[in-house]
Amino acid sequence: MSKRKETMSKVRKKREKKTNESDNNTNEKEDDIEEEEDEEEQKNNLAQKISNTKTNTNLIDYFTIKPLQLAIDHIRKNICLNILDFNFNKNRIRPINNINIIPQDSQIILYWMSRDQRIQDNWAMLYAQRLALKQQLPLHIVFCLVPTFLVAPIRAYRFMLKGLHEIEKECQQLNIIFHLLIGQAENILPKFIENYKVGTIITDFSPLRISRQWLENVAKKITTIPIVQVDAHNVVPCWHASTKLEYGARTIRNKLHKHMNEFFTEYPPIIKHPYTSSNDYQIKSIDWQAVDDSLQVDRTIKEVSWAIPGYTGGINQLETFINERVMNFALRRNDPNKDVLSNLSPWFHYGQISPQRALLIIAKLRPKFKDACDSFIEEAFVRRELSDNYCFYQENYDTINGAWEWAKKTLNDHRNDKRTHIYSRDDLEYARTYDKLWNASQIQMIKEGKMHGFLRMYWAKKILEWTKTPEEALDIAIYLNDKYNLDGRDPNGYVGIMWSICGIHDQGWKERPIFGKIRYMNYEGCKRKFDVKQYENKYASL
């Protein structure tokens, strides 16, 4: 049987099963069968491409050396001696200003770290060391810490700060100076640049408004040295993957596929830096307790015990997923009672580990766990990079104005529909609804700083059903997600909520009250997917 026919056969069986399981409560409109077959073939082709991409490593490298962190170190060192020996792809870079000459009296090269908070497996960091080695200059890193950020509580800040503390220790071993500066970058970086005679600023990439504004403000004040940005978060740089807002996974998947040979590579190592300036030895260690004390955040939302912050914690979580959960990921990933998810989103969010590194490793398992690896590739690569695309090209990524026209129309047509229940933000925040499953989802998020992916959809859609307007629903869902989830304040979070409430990256479905043509989910549908009572009992109370 040809691959095309095999794919079509699988899709038809899947659709028959879906039809047999459907009931009169959902009445969901199905995609055109040819379109669905094409998408399944897209997914298969992309996963096959990733699995077959030559990265100078093999299964033995990753899985015969233990622990995984040691294996990764071993692989990096076998790629090349240092970044100067590596064919760095300059398509990962874009200039932020029109200056391309490094001043002759420059004394250091600076990496302004922001979204990607790690040393190794970081294209921005690698480019910074490449430039520093070429110029024979010391390499410094600066992180600008704002004492408050949106609704991030102490839970989020401590996860981040502990990761940064690990970076400080690693920098000490690598002869790289790490600075933690308190305040807005536009206010503190200009003086730092002047004092240290910085030759070039390299920074990483975020599509979010606030991060882009930070960079724009800095570029307005620092006008004498080059500022360049490197997308160290995506496999394919966001601006290179597509030059426009993509409609959905179907429209971006082939574009990502096209660039795999160019960008899906192993990482070279960050090495011990050979250049030091005389005042480097005068740099004091960071007083992390004083940093914590300076934060102006909600301290009632405590840290969680299941997630160990930092690069080491993230790689250990990845290793646990590979050893204990990946074999059941494809079959059980939509069951909140089964512990089969990768749980990597907090480390991805803070950039403490590289999604590309995770994909490089998972791809090696595809011959053994094809369906699981394909599902992981779809989530960690296609959907994640689609989220960055949406936030980069749609400035209204967190309001109803960011919805497609059909979705705005249908939500407006039904905004005055009668709601059987109306809940305030406080009622929702403290899980005071009639729906025990929804309450349990909210309680899990409050207690653990995470919510199962399947329930995130149900959770957000019920907020639309229980609030006065779509605008209020969006505001509340974003507020709660950003406040409690470790991976809040992230493109994935905004897109997930916009998908649930505004139909982003989705299509119109059968029209119904309140939702209009937005995809509907209900309690009965969840009961068919998993043991709802078991989940409700696990998270019965705060």
N, C-alpha and C positions, 0 to 999 in steps of 0.2 A: 504494500500500500504506500502511495506517495505521501510525503509530509503534508501536502496541502489537503489530501483526502482524509488523512489521519486527524488533522486539526479540525476539519469540518465535522467528522464523525464525533469527536469529543464534544464539540460545541452543541451539536444536536442532542446528544445524550444529556448534556447539562441542562439544555432548555426543556427537554421532556420532563426531567426530574423537577425543574422549577415549576412547570405547568401543573404537574401532579400534586405538588405541595401547596399551590396557591389556593386562596380562599376568597370569598366574596368581600371580605373586609379590606383587602389591599387593592385588588383590581389594577395592578401595575401594568403600564404599557411597556411591551418589550421592544428592544432595538430591532431594526431590520436584520434578518439572519445573515445576509452577506456581509453587512457592516461588522457584525459581531465576529464572524469568521475571520475577516481581515484583521481585526484587532487582536484576536487570539494568535494569529500567525505573526503579527508584529511582535507581540510579547515573546513568543518562542524564538523568533529570529534574533531579537536583541539579546536575550539571555544566552543563546547559542554563541553569539558574537563575543559577548563578555567572557564566556567560558573558554573560548578558543583563542582569545587575544594573547599574543606572546608577551610575557612580562619577565622573561629571564628567570622565572622561578618554576618550581614544580611542587607536586603534592608532598613529596618527601621533605622539602625545605620547611614547609609550614607545620607538618604534623608529626615529624619524627623528633624534633627538638622541643623539649618541655622546659619551662612553661612557654606559652605562646609569645609572651613579650620578648623572651630570649631568641625565639625563632625569627621574629620580625627584625630584631637587631642584627641577627646573622645575615638575613636576606639583604638588608640595606647595605651592609658593608661589602657584600658581594656584587652589588650593582656597580659601584665605582668608588674611588678613593674619597672624592668630595664633589661638590656641586660644579666645580670648574671642569671636571671630566664628564659631566652629564650634558646631554643635548637639551637644554632648558627651552621649553616651548614659549616663545615670547607672545603667542596669542593668549596666554594667560594674563597678560599685563595690559593695562590701559593708562595713559597719562592723565593726570588730573589738572595739570597746568601746562603751559607752553614752554616751560624751562627744561632744557635737556643738557645743560652744562653744569658739572659739579664744580663748585668754587675751589680754586687751587689751595686755599688755606684750610680746607675742611679737615676736621680731626676725627670724626666718627661717621658711620652709616647708622641710621636709625630705623628700626621696625616699630611702627606704632601699632601695637597689637590691640585688637578689639573683639571681633567675633570669633576668631580662631585662636583659642587659648591653649596652645600646645607648641612644643619645640619641634619634635620630629613629625614627619608626614605633613608638612605645612609648606605649601608652595610659596606663600608670601615670605616666610622665614628663610626658605631656601634661596629665594631671589635676593633677599637682603644679604645673606652670607656670600652669595656669588659676587655681588657688587662690592662688598667689603674686602673680599679676597683680591679681586681685580685691582681695587684702589689701594690695597695694602693698608687698610684702616681698621681700627677697633670696631666691633659690632655691639650696639646697645639696643635694648628693647624698652619701650615705655608703655605702660598701661594707665589710662586716665580713668580713675574711678569716681563716678558721681555718687554722692551720698544718698540719693534717692532716684529710682528709675521706674516710671509708671507706677504699677501697684506691687512691684516685686517685694516680698517680705524677707525677713531674716533667713528663712529656709533657702530661698534662691541665692541670696548674697553669700551665705556661708558655703554653699556648694561651689560657687564660683571662686571665692577667696581661697578655699582649701586647694583648689586646682591651681590657682596662681602661686600659692606657697610652694607647691611641688615644682612649678616652673622656676621659681627663684633658686631652689636647691639645684636643679638641673643646670641652670645657667652658671652657677658657681663652678661646677665640674667642667664646663665647656669654655671657660674664660670669656663669657658673654655677660655683660652687665644688665641687670633687670631693675628698672625703676617703676615704682608704683606712685603715681601722682594723684592727689586728691583734687577734684574739681573738673569743670568743663574744659575740654581740650583747647578750645579757642582762646581761653584765658590763661592757660598754663604752658601750652606747647611753645608759643613764640619766644618766651623768655628762656625756656630749656634749649631751644634751637640756637639761640644767640650764645648762651653760656658754654655750650658744648661744641659749638662750631660744626653743627650737623651738615653733612654734604648732600644727603638725599633722604627723603622720608619714603619708606615703603609701608603701605597699610593694606589690610585685608578688606573683604567685600561683604556688605550687607545690603539687601534691597529695601530695608525698612526706612521709612521717612526720617525718623529721629537720627539714625546712623548716617544717612546721606546728608542731613542738615549739619551734623557735626563736621563732616569732611568738607562740606562747602564753606562753612564758617572758618575752618582752619586755613583753607586754600585762599580765602580773601585776605587773611592776615599774614601768611607766610608766602612771600612773593619773590624770593631771591634764590631758592633752591628747587630742584625737581621734586615733585610729589607724584608717586605712581601707586596704582592700586592693582593688587593681584587677587583673583578669585581663588581662594584656598579652601572654599567650602564645597563647591560643586565639582563634579568630575569634569564636565564640560563648562567652561566659563559662561556665566549667565548671558552676557552680551554676545557671546559667540554662538551659543546654542540656537538662539533665535533673535531676530531684530525687532520682534513685535510681540504683542500679547497673544498667547496661544489659547485656543478655545478649549482644549482638553488634552488628556493623555494621548489620544489618538493622533493629534496633530503635532505633538512634540516628540513622540517616541522615535519616529524615523529620523528626525533631525539629530537626536542624540546618537542614534545608531550610526549615522554617517560620520560622526566625529570620534568614534571609539578608538580607532587605530592611532589617532593623533594624541588623544588625551588620557586614555586608560592605560597608564604605565605604572611601574613600580616607582618608589621614592628613593632617591639617593640619601645618604646620611647627612645630618648636621654634625660637623666635626668640632673638635676642640679648636677654638679660634686662635690663630697664631699671633695676632696683633693686639697689643695692649697699650693704653695711654698712661702717662704718669699718674694722673689723678684717679684712675680706676681703683687704685688700692685704698682710696679715701672714702669709697662708697660704703655707707653703713647698711647693715642688715635691716630689713623692714620690721617694724614693730606691729605684728599682725593683730595683737589685742587692741592696740590704739586705733588701728584701722577699723576694726569691728565696732569699737566704742563710738567712732565718728559717724556711723551710719544713722540716717534718719528714716527708719523703716518700721513696719509693724513687726514687733518681736514676739507676738503671741502665736505665730504660725511656726511651729518648731521643725527642726531638721528631721529627716527620715533615716531609718536605720538600714534600709535595704540597699541604698545606693551610695557607694563609696566614691567621693568626688575625685577628679583628677585623671590624668592619662593612665596611670597604673590601674585605678579602679575601673576605668572604661574598658581597657584591654582584658582585664579579668572577667568582666561581665560578658564580653564577646566570646571569650574562651569557654565560659560556662554555657552559653547559648549553643556553641558548636558541639560541646561534649554531651549536653543533657537535654536540649530542647529542639534543635533544628530538625531532627528526624520526625517530629510530630507537628512541625510548624504549618505545613500545607493543609493538613487535615483538621487541625484543632485551633487554628489561630483566631477564629471567630467565636470561640467559646470562652467567655470570661472566667469560667471555673477551672480552666486548664492553664497551667503555667508553661506556655510554650512560646511566648513572644520573646523577641530579642531584648526588650527593655532598654535599648540603647539610646532612646531619644534625648534624655537629659545630657548625655555626654556629646551627642551630635549637636545639640542646641548650643552648648557653651564652647563648642569647638575643641573639647578636650581629647577627643579622638576623631580621626578622619573617616567619613563615610566611604571614601575611596579605598582606604585600607581595609575596611570591613568587606567591601565588595570584592576586592582582590582575593581575600581569603575564602569567602563564601563561594565565589565562582569555582574554586578548585574542588568544591564538594558536589558540583552539579552531576557528575557521572553517577554518584551514589544517591543523591537526594534531589532529583531533577525538579519536582514540583515545588518542594520547599525553597530551593534556591531561586527558582523563577519568581515565586511570590515575594521573596526578600528583595530581589533585584527590582521588581516593579515598585515596591514600597520605598526602599532606601535610595533608589536612583531616579526612576521616572517620576514618581509622584512628588518626591522631595524637590527635585529640580524644577518640576512644573510649578510648585508653590513659590519658589524664588522668582520664576518668570512672571507669575501673576503679580506679586508684590512689587517687582521692579518696573513693570510696564503699566500697572494700574495704581495710580496714586490714591484712589479711594478703596483700598483693599480691605478696609474694616468698616465700611458703611454700605447702605443699600444702593448708593450711587455707583458702587463697584459691580453691581449685578448686571447680567445681560438684560437687554431690553425686554425680552419675553418674561423674565422673572420679575423685573420691576413692575411690569404691567399686571401680572397675575397677583402679586402681593398687594398692589394698590386696589385692584378689583375686589379683593377680599379683606381689606383692612378693617372694615366695619362689621364683619361677620360676628355673630354672637359667640362668645367663649363660654364654655360650661364652667370653667374655673379660671380665676385670675389670681396670680400670686405676686407678692411684692419681691423686691430683690432680697430682703432679709429672709422672707419665707423660703425662697429658693436656696439662699446661701446656707441656711441651717437645716436644710432637708425637711421642711415642714409641708409636704404635699401628700395627697391621698395615694400616690403611686409609690409603692415600696421599692420597686426596681429602680426608679429614678432617684429616690432617696438614697438607696444603697450606692449608686454610682457617685453621687455627690459626696457621700461619707467616705468612700474610698479615696476620692481626690483630696479631701481635707486631711485624712489620716496619712496617706501614703505619697502624696504629691504626684499621683498618676491616676489615670482612668483607662480601663481597657479600651482599645481602639474601636471595637464594635459599639460599645456603649457610648462613646463620645458622640456618635451620630444620633443615637436615640435621645440622649441627654439634651443636645442642642435643639433638636426638633420639637421636643416637648416644651422647651422654653418658648418657642414660637407659638405653640398652641395655648400657652398659659399666660401670655402677656398681652397688653393692650394693642401694641403695634409691632411691626417687624423691626423698627428702629430700636425700640426698647428691648426686644429680644436679643438683637445683636449686641447692644451695649452690655446687657447683663451677662450673656454667655462669654463675651470677651473679658469682662471684669473678673468673673469667677475663674475662668481658665488661666488668666494671667496671674491671678493672685495665688492660686493653690498649686497648680501643676509646675513641676520642676522645669518642664519644657515649654512653659508659657512665654508670651511675648516673642513669638517665633512665626516665620512665614507659614510653617505647617499648621500651626494653631489657627491663624487667621483664615487660611484657606479651608481648613476642616470645618470651621464654624460657618464660613460663607457658603460652602457646599451644602451644609445641612439646612441653613435658613434661607439662602438666596439662590441655590441651584447652580453655583459656580462649578464649572467642569462637569456638569450633568446636563440632562435634557428635560423637557416638559413631560409630565406624567398625567394620568387621569385626574381631571379637576375635582376638587372637593372643598368643603368649607375651610376657611382660615388659610390653609396651605395653597389653595389654588392649584397650580400645576407643579408645585414643588414636591419632590419625592416624599412620600409619607411613610412613617414607621409607627408601629403600634405594639402594645404589650403582647397581644396574641402572636404576632410575628416573632417576637423575642422568645416566647415559650416554645415555638417550633425549632428554634436554633440551639437552645441550651436549657439546662435546668435552672429556671429563674429562681425558684424557691431556695435552692442551695446558695446562690449568690446573695439573695436578700437576707438570708440568715447569717451569712458571714459578715455583712456590713449592716447590722440591724440598728445600731445606735452610735451616736457620737461619743 
